[in-house]
Structures are given as structure tokens and as C-alpha cells.
Amino acid sequence: MKFMRIGTRPDNFYTQQAIRTTLSDLPSDLTICVNNVTYLLHKFPLLPKCGLLQRLCSDSSRCCVELHDIPGGEDAFELCAKFCYGVTIDLSAHNFVQAISAAKFLQMTESVDKGNFVSKLEAFFNSCILQGWKDSIVTLHTTGTLPEWSENLGIIRKCIDSIVDKIVTPPSKVKWSYTYTRKGYARKKAASPKDWWTEDIANLDIDLFRCIINSVKSSNMLPPQLIGEALHVYACLWLPRSSKLDPETSSTATVNKKKRQLETIISMIPEDKGSVSTGFLLRLLSLAKLLRVSTVMEAQLIKKCSLQLEDATPNDLLKLSSIDLVKAVVDSFMIRWTGPNDSVTKVGQVVDSYLQIVARDANMPLHKLVSLAKALPRPQHDNLYKAINIYLKEHPKTTKEEKKQLCNVIDCQKLSPGVCAHVVKNSRLPVRMVVQALFFEQDGKATATHESEMQTQPSNRHKSNLQMGSGEESSGANNTRQKLQSESKHKSRRQKVVENGREILKDSRNTGTQASRSEHGHNIKDR
């Protein structure tokens, strides 16, 4: 941080009985009141440099002036007064805005006196503050105390331009000091990271932060991923986790501030897919629901989440505050679904893993679990079955009707043989599903046997032709007979499976033998 020292005299301002004055042999002839502080000063050092005081005190020998509306208050006025007395003062990015605003208010310009306070402050601003990185940011941060003066004097725009110019500088040319606290980064051994600037600007007010980000975006000199990283850093600093924010107990001012910050961040997310992570988007969505942002903005955020849903993980989905929000994102994703594709398969796997986690929640409503399970198609239902089995295990009081409703989402034809075998022995499931699984398990075995027999027919047919010597006509007749025999055998197996299924169904209803099946060994563990 740079500073400028002006003046050579020691500080002779002191307080006596709630009045500020100076050590001097001359009696005070100028009284200035600023808020609750009264200054007993002298005309001869102040009037030559302050155009405003010249106009207010020109007609009287002893003058009393009230300056309650001076920008920066008593601290800023005292800086200007000490400059007039030649007392040593230190100027930096921390007090520059107050000093120049007060000096402008008092009309301490070159037209009043050469080498006046305003000209010295402007020189310091242009040669030191705007040339530095942290100096510009600190100055911009302090403009929040005097926004109108800072805007009118051009301080905000000049600081933003200086900051943006440095942000778009290639990292290899960054020579100034900056804040970077990420793990694994050694400043002495590594070049400046591409996102070296994000932490420093994250300390700014949301409106100033927005101005910088929008200027950087309009320059088209940085990739959208860097813009997204800046938004992520800002959100981590200012926005709480949804689990730590309770709008009912927090003050209205706090909730409104967080809501405004959130809406501004959402509005700045680049349109480019992948500019921010899916997990970050889902976290913003959870907060948006909690803070009750506008319906339009919530819908916009849901759409952004759905566009990147295939990159999500189960833990990402857990960032959402409810299963209803997960369902809303999945529904938005399915609007663009046109048929089987890899994206739908990936999303189905993530959703099924998420269902396996939330199925353990003792308060999870069954209808919400079913609704999400039905929200998208799957080529295979093994993981979905695991989620349902977990739910039944953790909710032993589930009624028969609820079990039926839950198991209706499973297609036994899409279960692997190993899972089918587990279903057959699972005492928690409705009998109907067990019979269906048994049927498809046995049918699969029969089909596999049939295909195996069909594969062996060409060699048998060739061997028969050699023995009979009857050519193509004999071979064709033999082939037809073998095919009819195989189909008859296959039908017989299917009929047997159906009869076995009916017997099991009848047996289970009458004697309750289904419970005994659970004592047999499982092919896969209950999860």
C-alpha cells in the first residue's frame, strides 16, 4: 500500500472540554461546528485555502460556521484543517475518498490558492492509487461511505477501469501483490494463477463487484470459466450455506441483503455451459428457494442446473434443500429429452444413487420417492431396486398398498439375473413382484438354453446330411423338425415357469411361506 505525507509541522490539535483547538499564542477568531465537534481555529491559515470559508466569513471579524453537511464528517474536515496549518498528515487509499470529497466541498482548488489540497490529492490518486492493485480496490471499497461524491468526482469509474485493466493482464506479467490463499499454491515457486484476482475483488460491495465483472465480460479477454470462478469465490464469502440460514429468525435487513446478493450473482452467470460447476448451481438453487427469489429467476436457475445435470454427483443433489427441487431439475432436463441417449443414462444413475441415500431418511414421504423414480427412463433397474429395498428396510411399517405403489416403478425385465434372484428371496416385497421376478428369472434361463441349442444345430445338420446323403431337400426337412422340437421344448419350459409362479402365489397367500424365503442366502446384500 502506498501513502503520501504532506506537511512538516507537528500535530498541535488537541481536545479540551469537548472542544478541539490548536496550541497557539493567538486567540481563536474562527469557530467551526461539525456534527458534535466544535473547532476553535484561526482565519489566517484556513481562509486563504478554502474558497467556501472565504465566502462565509468575509463580513465579520469573528466568524462561526456550521459545516454539518461536509462529506466525511469531522475526520475529513480535520485533515483539511491540518493541511492548512501545515501539520503533517498521511494520505492513503483508506482516507483518500474522505479527504478529496471534503476538500472539494471546502473549495480547496487551484483557483483559490496555488498548490492547494485538491491538486495534491488528484496527483496522488493518479500516480499512486490507480497504479496499484490493492490501492485501487481499497479506494473503491471506501467509496461506499460517500457514493454520490465518489460518482460525481469520477473516482468509482477510474478505479474500476484500473482494476479491470489489471485483471485482463496476462498472468505472466502480473508483478504486483495480491491475495491468494488456495491450498497447494506456493507463491515463490509458481507463476501467478489465472484466477489470482478473484479473492481481492470479492471483498467489494455487490454493486461494485457487478460493475467489475460486467466490464471484464464485455472485454471478451477472459474465458467464461474464470468469470464463473470469481462468482464462486464471491458466493463462498458472502452467501451462507442453506443449512445455516433461517429466514424466520434472521433480521429482514439480513435476508434482503443476502437475497439481493444471490439474485445479482445469478444474473451474472455466463450463458456458456460449464462456466460454473453443477454443484455450485445446485447450491444457488437451494438458497434461491430458501430466500424466495422471483419465480422467473428460480425457473432460470432450474434450467441452468438441468443443462449440466449429467455432470452432477449424488452429493451435488444433496445440496438441494428438498427432493421436490431435485424433481424440478430432472423434469426440466426431461423436457429436452428426445430418446435414449448417454445423458439420460448418466442422469438416471445419479438419481438412483441419490434415491439410495434419501431412502434412509425416516421422514421421506413415499409419494415423493415414487414421483422422482418415475421422472425418467432407465435401461436397467438394478440401482432403482436397491433404493426401494433400502426404503422398505428403513420403513418397516410400510403398508401393502404402499409397497405395491413403490414396486410398480420397477420393471423386472430390466433387472440383472443376480438382482432377480435377490428379489425372489426378498420377504419385504409384494408377492406379485416376487412371482414376476421368478418368471423372468426362469424365462431368462430357458431362453439362454434355447439359444445355446440353436447354436449347435448347424454342426448337427451337417453331420445328418453326410449320413443320409439326401442333399438340400433332406437337410431342410431335418432342420424344420429340429426347430419345431426346440420351440415346443421352449414353450413347455415357459408353461412350467408360469405354473410354478402360480403355485408360489397361491402358496404365499394361503400359508405365508414368503417369509421363509428370506432365510435363504442372498446373492446380493440388502442395502
C-alpha positions in Angstrom: 0.0 0.0 0.0 1.3 3.5 -0.9 0.9 6.7 1.1 1.7 10.4 0.7 2.9 12.5 3.6 2.2 16.3 3.4 3.3 19.0 5.9 6.2 19.3 8.2 4.8 20.7 11.5 4.0 18.5 14.5 0.4 17.9 15.3 -0.8 20.7 17.6 -4.5 19.8 17.6 -5.9 18.8 21.0 -9.2 18.4 22.8 -10.2 20.4 25.9 -13.6 20.2 27.5 -15.1 18.6 24.3 -13.7 21.3 22.1 -10.9 20.8 19.5 -8.3 23.6 19.2 -4.7 24.3 18.4 -1.7 25.2 20.5 -1.2 28.9 19.7 -0.5 32.2 21.3 -3.1 33.9 19.2 -6.8 33.8 20.2 -9.2 31.9 18.1 -11.2 34.0 15.6 -13.0 31.2 13.7 -15.4 28.7 15.2 -16.5 25.8 13.1 -19.0 23.2 14.2 -19.0 19.8 12.5 -21.7 17.5 13.9 -21.0 17.2 17.6 -17.5 18.6 17.5 -16.6 22.3 17.9 -13.3 23.6 16.5 -11.7 26.9 17.8 -9.4 27.9 14.9 -7.9 30.9 13.1 -8.8 32.6 9.9 -5.3 33.3 8.6 -4.3 29.7 7.8 -7.8 28.5 6.6 -9.4 31.3 4.6 -6.6 31.7 2.0 -7.0 28.0 1.0 -10.8 27.4 1.5 -13.0 29.2 -1.0 -16.2 28.3 0.9 -14.9 29.8 4.2 -13.8 33.0 2.3 -17.4 33.5 1.2 -19.0 32.6 4.6 -16.6 34.7 6.7 -15.9 37.8 4.6 -18.2 40.2 6.5 -17.3 39.7 10.2 -14.3 39.9 12.4 -15.2 36.8 14.3 -16.9 34.0 12.4 -18.9 31.0 13.5 -19.7 28.5 10.8 -21.7 25.2 10.9 -20.5 22.6 8.4 -22.6 19.6 9.4 -23.1 18.5 5.8 -19.4 18.3 5.0 -18.7 14.9 3.4 -16.6 12.6 5.6 -17.7 14.5 8.8 -15.2 15.8 11.4 -12.4 13.4 10.4 -12.4 14.7 6.9 -12.6 18.3 8.0 -9.7 17.9 10.3 -7.5 16.5 7.5 -8.3 19.7 5.5 -7.7 21.9 8.5 -4.3 20.3 9.3 -3.3 20.8 5.7 -4.0 24.5 6.0 -1.9 24.7 9.2 1.0 22.8 7.6 0.6 19.9 10.1 2.0 16.6 8.9 -0.8 14.3 7.6 -0.6 10.8 5.9 -2.8 10.1 2.9 -3.6 6.6 1.7 -6.2 4.6 -0.1 -8.0 4.3 3.2 -8.7 8.1 3.7 -8.4 9.4 0.2 -12.1 9.5 -0.7 -13.0 11.3 2.5 -10.1 13.8 2.1 -10.8 14.8 -1.6 -14.6 15.0 -1.0 -14.1 17.4 1.9 -11.5 19.4 0.0 -13.9 19.8 -2.9 -16.7 20.8 -0.5 -14.4 23.5 1.0 -13.3 24.6 -2.5 -9.6 24.0 -1.8 -8.8 24.3 -5.5 -6.0 25.8 -7.6 -8.2 28.8 -8.4 -8.2 29.7 -4.8 -4.6 29.0 -4.0 -1.7 27.5 -5.9 -0.6 24.0 -4.8 -3.8 23.6 -2.9 -5.1 20.4 -1.3 -7.3 19.2 -4.2 -4.5 19.2 -6.8 -2.1 17.3 -4.4 -4.8 14.7 -3.8 -5.5 14.3 -7.5 -1.8 13.8 -8.2 -1.6 11.1 -5.5 -4.7 9.4 -6.9 -3.4 9.3 -10.5 0.2 8.4 -9.8 -0.1 6.1 -6.8 -3.6 4.7 -6.2 -4.6 3.9 -9.8 -1.2 2.4 -10.4 -1.5 -0.1 -7.6 -3.7 -3.2 -7.4 -4.8 -3.3 -3.7 -4.8 0.6 -3.5 -7.4 0.8 -6.2 -9.5 -1.9 -4.5 -9.3 -0.3 -1.1 -10.2 3.1 -2.5 -13.1 1.6 -4.4 -14.3 -0.1 -1.2 -14.3 3.2 0.7 -16.4 4.9 -1.9 -19.4 3.1 -0.3 -19.3 5.7 2.5 -19.7 8.6 0.1 -21.2 7.0 -3.1 -22.6 10.3 -4.6 -19.4 12.3 -4.2 -17.3 9.3 -5.4 -19.5 9.0 -8.5 -19.5 12.7 -9.3 -15.8 13.0 -8.9 -15.2 10.0 -11.2 -13.4 8.0 -8.5 -15.5 4.9 -9.0 -15.2 4.7 -12.7 -11.4 5.3 -12.7 -10.8 2.7 -10.0 -12.9 0.1 -11.9 -11.1 0.8 -15.2 -7.8 0.4 -13.4 -8.8 -2.8 -11.7 -10.2 -4.3 -15.0 -7.0 -3.4 -16.9 -5.0 -5.4 -14.4 -7.4 -8.3 -14.3 -7.1 -8.8 -18.1 -3.3 -8.6 -17.9 -1.7 -12.0 -18.8 -0.7 -13.8 -15.6 2.9 -13.9 -16.6 3.1 -10.1 -16.5 1.5 -9.7 -13.1 4.1 -8.2 -10.8 2.0 -6.6 -8.1 0.9 -8.0 -4.7 -2.4 -9.9 -4.5 -4.3 -12.2 -2.1 -4.4 -15.9 -2.9 -5.0 -18.4 -0.2 -5.8 -21.6 -2.1 -4.1 -24.8 -0.9 -1.2 -26.1 -2.8 -0.1 -22.8 -4.2 3.5 -21.7 -3.5 3.9 -18.0 -4.4 7.7 -18.2 -4.8 7.8 -21.3 -7.0 4.8 -20.8 -9.2 3.7 -18.1 -11.7 0.5 -16.2 -11.0 -2.6 -18.4 -11.3 -5.2 -17.4 -13.8 -7.7 -16.6 -11.1 -5.2 -14.6 -9.0 -7.6 -11.6 -8.8 -10.8 -13.2 -7.6 -10.3 -13.1 -3.8 -9.4 -9.4 -3.7 -12.4 -8.2 -5.6 -14.7 -10.5 -3.6 -14.4 -8.1 -0.6 -16.2 -5.4 -2.5 -19.9 -4.5 -2.3 -22.1 -6.5 -4.6 -22.8 -3.5 -6.9 -19.1 -2.6 -7.3 -18.4 -6.3 -7.8 -21.0 -6.5 -10.5 -19.6 -3.5 -12.3 -16.1 -5.1 -12.4 -17.4 -8.5 -13.6 -19.6 -6.9 -16.3 -16.6 -4.8 -17.5 -14.4 -7.9 -17.6 -17.1 -9.9 -19.5 -17.5 -7.1 -22.1 -13.8 -7.1 -22.8 -14.1 -10.7 -24.1 -10.5 -11.3 -23.0 -11.1 -13.9 -20.3 -12.8 -17.3 -20.7 -16.3 -17.7 -19.0 -14.8 -20.3 -16.6 -12.8 -17.5 -15.0 -15.8 -15.4 -14.6 -17.6 -18.3 -13.1 -14.7 -18.8 -10.6 -15.0 -15.2 -9.5 -18.7 -15.7 -8.8 -18.0 -18.8 -6.9 -15.4 -17.1 -4.7 -17.8 -14.2 -4.0 -20.7 -16.6 -3.1 -18.5 -18.6 -0.8 -17.5 -15.4 1.1 -20.9 -13.7 1.3 -23.6 -16.3 0.9 -24.2 -18.7 3.8 -25.0 -22.4 3.5 -28.7 -23.0 3.3 -28.5 -25.1 6.5 -27.1 -22.1 8.4 -29.6 -19.5 7.2 -33.1 -19.4 8.8 -35.2 -16.6 7.2 -37.7 -16.9 10.1 -35.1 -15.9 12.7 -32.8 -13.7 10.7 -33.4 -10.0 10.5 -35.3 -8.6 7.5 -32.3 -6.5 6.5 -30.0 -9.6 6.5 -32.4 -11.7 4.5 -32.9 -8.8 1.9 -29.2 -8.3 1.6 -28.5 -12.0 1.0 -31.4 -12.2 -1.4 -30.0 -9.2 -3.4 -26.5 -10.7 -3.5 -27.9 -14.0 -4.7 -30.0 -12.5 -7.4 -27.1 -10.4 -8.7 -24.8 -13.5 -8.8 -27.4 -15.5 -10.7 -27.8 -12.7 -13.2 -24.1 -12.6 -13.9 -23.6 -16.4 -14.6 -22.3 -16.7 -18.2 -24.5 -18.4 -20.7 -21.7 -20.8 -21.6 -22.3 -24.4 -20.4 -19.7 -25.3 -17.8 -18.8 -21.8 -16.9 -19.7 -22.7 -13.3 -19.9 -26.2 -11.7 -23.1 -28.1 -11.4 -22.7 -28.3 -7.6 -22.4 -24.5 -7.4 -25.6 -24.1 -9.5 -27.5 -26.5 -7.3 -26.3 -24.7 -4.1 -27.5 -21.4 -5.6 -30.9 -23.0 -6.4 -31.3 -24.3 -2.8 -30.6 -20.8 -1.5 -32.9 -19.2 -4.1 -35.7 -21.4 -2.8 -34.9 -20.6 0.8 -34.7 -16.8 0.2 -37.8 -16.9 -2.1 -36.3 -15.2 -5.1 -38.6 -14.3 -8.0 -40.3 -17.1 -9.9 -38.7 -16.1 -13.1 -35.2 -16.2 -11.6 -35.8 -19.5 -10.0 -37.0 -21.0 -13.3 -33.9 -19.6 -15.0 -31.7 -21.2 -12.4 -33.5 -24.6 -12.6 -32.9 -24.6 -16.4 -29.2 -23.8 -15.9 -29.0 -26.7 -13.5 -30.8 -29.1 -15.8 -28.4 -28.2 -18.7 -25.5 -29.6 -16.6 -27.4 -32.3 -14.7 -25.4 -35.1 -16.4 -22.2 -33.8 -14.7 -23.8 -33.9 -11.2 -22.9 -36.3 -8.4 -25.3 -37.7 -5.7 -23.6 -35.3 -3.2 -24.4 -32.4 -5.6 -28.0 -33.3 -5.5 -27.9 -33.4 -1.7 -27.1 -29.7 -1.7 -30.7 -29.1 -2.7 -32.9 -28.4 0.2 -35.6 -30.9 -0.8 -36.4 -33.8 -3.1 -39.0 -31.6 -4.8 -36.2 -29.4 -6.1 -34.4 -32.4 -7.5 -37.6 -33.4 -9.2 -38.0 -29.9 -10.7 -34.5 -30.1 -12.1 -35.0 -33.6 -13.5 -38.3 -32.5 -15.1 -36.6 -29.6 -16.8 -33.9 -31.9 -18.1 -36.5 -34.3 -19.5 -38.2 -31.5 -21.4 -35.3 -31.7 -23.9 -35.2 -35.5 -23.9 -35.9 -36.9 -27.4 -35.0 -40.6 -26.9 -32.4 -43.0 -25.4 -29.0 -41.4 -25.1 -26.0 -41.4 -22.8 -27.0 -38.2 -21.0 -30.3 -39.8 -19.8 -28.4 -42.9 -18.7 -25.9 -40.8 -16.7 -28.7 -38.8 -15.0 -30.6 -42.0 -14.2 -27.5 -43.4 -12.5 -27.0 -40.2 -10.4 -30.7 -40.0 -9.5 -30.8 -43.7 -8.4 -27.7 -43.2 -6.2 -29.4 -40.1 -4.7 -32.5 -42.1 -4.1 -30.5 -44.8 -2.2 -29.3 -42.0 0.1 -32.6 -40.2 0.8 -34.4 -43.6 1.1 -32.7 -43.9 4.5 -34.5 -40.7 5.8 -37.2 -41.8 8.2 -39.3 -38.8 7.2 -39.1 -39.3 3.5 -42.6 -39.4 2.0 -43.2 -42.4 -0.2 -45.0 -40.5 -2.9 -42.1 -38.1 -3.4 -39.7 -41.1 -3.8 -42.0 -42.6 -6.3 -42.5 -39.4 -8.2 -38.8 -38.9 -8.6 -38.3 -42.5 -9.5 -40.8 -42.2 -12.3 -39.4 -39.0 -13.7 -37.0 -40.5 -16.2 -36.5 -43.8 -18.1 -33.7 -46.2 -17.4 -32.2 -49.0 -19.5 -31.6 -51.0 -16.3 -33.4 -51.1 -12.9 -30.8 -52.7 -10.6 -29.9 -49.4 -8.7 -33.5 -48.4 -8.6 -34.4 -51.7 -6.9 -31.6 -51.1 -4.4 -33.1 -47.8 -3.5 -36.6 -49.3 -3.0 -35.2 -52.2 -1.0 -33.4 -49.7 1.3 -36.6 -47.7 1.8 -38.6 -50.8 2.7 -35.8 -51.9 5.1 -35.7 -48.4 6.8 -39.5 -48.1 6.8 -40.8 -51.4 8.2 -44.3 -50.0 8.8 -44.9 -49.5 5.0 -48.4 -50.9 4.2 -49.1 -53.5 1.4 -50.7 -50.8 -0.7 -47.7 -48.5 -0.3 -45.4 -51.4 -1.2 -47.4 -52.1 -4.3 -47.2 -48.4 -5.3 -43.5 -48.4 -4.7 -42.7 -51.6 -6.5 -44.8 -50.6 -9.6 -41.9 -48.4 -10.7 -39.7 -51.4 -11.2 -39.7 -53.4 -14.5 -38.5 -56.9 -13.7 -37.4 -57.4 -17.3 -34.7 -54.7 -16.7 -33.2 -56.4 -13.7 -30.0 -58.4 -14.0 -30.1 -62.2 -13.2 -28.3 -61.6 -9.9 -30.8 -59.0 -8.7 -33.7 -61.1 -9.9 -32.5 -63.9 -7.7 -32.4 -61.4 -4.8 -36.0 -60.3 -5.5 -37.2 -63.8 -5.4 -35.9 -64.3 -1.9 -36.8 -60.8 -0.6 -39.6 -61.1 2.0 -40.2 -57.3 2.1 -41.6 -57.3 -1.4 -45.2 -57.9 -2.6 -45.9 -61.4 -3.8 -46.8 -60.2 -7.2 -43.3 -58.7 -7.8 -41.7 -61.9 -6.5 -43.7 -64.0 -9.0 -42.8 -61.6 -11.8 -39.1 -61.8 -10.9 -39.3 -65.6 -10.7 -40.9 -65.8 -14.1 -38.3 -63.6 -15.8 -35.5 -65.4 -14.0 -36.7 -68.8 -15.2 -37.6 -67.4 -18.6 -34.1 -66.0 -19.0 -32.6 -69.4 -18.2 -34.9 -71.1 -20.7 -34.1 -68.5 -23.4 -30.3 -69.0 -22.8 -30.7 -72.8 -23.1 -32.7 -72.4 -26.3 -30.1 -70.1 -27.9 -27.4 -72.5 -26.9 -29.2 -75.4 -28.6 -29.8 -73.3 -31.7 -26.1 -72.6 -32.0 -25.3 -76.3 -32.0 -27.8 -77.1 -34.8 -25.6 -76.3 -37.9 -23.0 -78.9 -37.0 -25.7 -81.5 -36.3 -27.4 -80.7 -39.6 -24.2 -81.1 -41.5 -23.5 -84.4 -39.8 -27.0 -85.6 -40.7 -26.6 -84.7 -44.4 -23.4 -86.6 -44.6 -25.1 -89.7 -43.2 -28.3 -89.5 -45.3 -26.7 -88.2 -48.5 -30.1 -86.7 -49.5 -28.8 -83.2 -50.3 -30.6 -79.9 -49.6 -34.1 -81.4 -49.5 -33.3 -83.8 -46.7 -31.3 -81.2 -44.8 -34.2 -78.7 -44.9 -36.8 -81.2 -43.6 -34.4 -82.2 -40.8 -33.8 -78.5 -39.9 -37.6 -77.9 -39.7 -38.2 -80.8 -37.4 -35.4 -79.7 -35.1 -36.7 -76.2 -35.0 -40.3 -77.4 -34.2 -39.0 -79.7 -31.4 -36.9 -76.8 -29.9 -39.8 -74.4 -30.0 -42.0 -77.0 -28.4 -39.5 -77.6 -25.7 -39.1 -73.9 -25.1 -42.9 -73.4 -24.8 -43.0 -76.3 -22.4 -40.4 -74.6 -20.1 -42.3 -71.3 -20.2 -45.6 -73.1 -19.3 -43.8 -74.7 -16.4 -42.5 -71.4 -15.1 -45.9 -69.9 -15.2 -47.4 -72.9 -13.3 -44.5 -72.6 -10.7 -45.3 -68.9 -10.4 -49.0 -69.6 -9.8 -48.2 -72.2 -7.3 -45.9 -69.8 -5.4 -48.5 -67.1 -5.5 -51.2 -69.5 -4.2 -48.9 -70.9 -1.6 -47.9 -67.5 -0.3 -51.4 -66.3 0.1 -52.6 -69.4 1.9 -49.7 -70.3 4.1 -47.5 -67.2 4.2 -44.4 -69.1 3.0 -43.0 -66.0 1.6 -41.4 -65.0 5.0 -39.4 -68.3 5.0 -37.7 -67.4 1.8 -35.9 -64.6 3.5 -33.9 -67.2 5.5 -32.2 -68.4 2.3 -28.8 -67.0 1.2 -28.9 -63.7 -0.8 -27.0 -63.2 -4.0 -26.5 -59.5 -3.1 -26.6 -57.8 0.3 -29.6 -55.7 1.4 -28.6 -52.1 1.2 
